[in-house]
């Protein structure tokens, strides 16, 4: 029986126009690092190192370690100078991007209903951001991090979506088997792939990302309102 629901964040728990979000994200980063890099140089470095960490297969290194190892091959500035600026950005500047996102009441009500029914909840966002950025985006969605058993972030995860190892790592951390879980997300490739492990899937269509026509990994699908109705019909696990 399913007793644990995994949720993607951007485009799922948090309604978001990815293009608008990334444009503001890189703009604010460019302002923060203006004394060190040009905006284009910085965005290219971050994207390249993020892609590198997504493709990485070194299981003994966190995504954070892999990202910065690659990032500092592209610059002569020392870690002691650059990393504190990244940390300060997420603590103080990241919040400026909040106006590019919105809340959805069906999402908020669905989480509240799942809590009352006794389900364990996980934020299964692609772990390419630090925990502080994950928590802030949850707040922007009108949600509380205390309601989730696990939030995946780059400090503590060793794999990224769409690797099945990412989902296996979550299962290990929360002590669940695939048949106890459902993955809810808006990305056909990155989220629905959890089906290959035996995890049931629900595709949120409002901000759907689909890079191909592969649909066999989708068990259920619908917009935010339909997902709330789906949650409302789920049995209690208490």
Secondary structure, 3 states (H helix, E strand, C coil): CCCEEEECCECCCEEECHHHHHHHHHHHHHHHCCCCCCHHHHHHHHHHHHHHHHHCCCCCCCHHHHHHHHHCCCCCCCHHHHHHHHHHHHHHHHHHHHHHEECCHHHHHHHHHHHHCCCEEEECCCCCCCHHHHHHHHHHCCCCHHHCCEECCCCCCCCCCCCHHHHHHHHHHHCCCHHHEEEEECECCCCHHHHHHCCEEEEECCCCECCCCCCCCCCEEECHHHHHHHHHHCCCCC
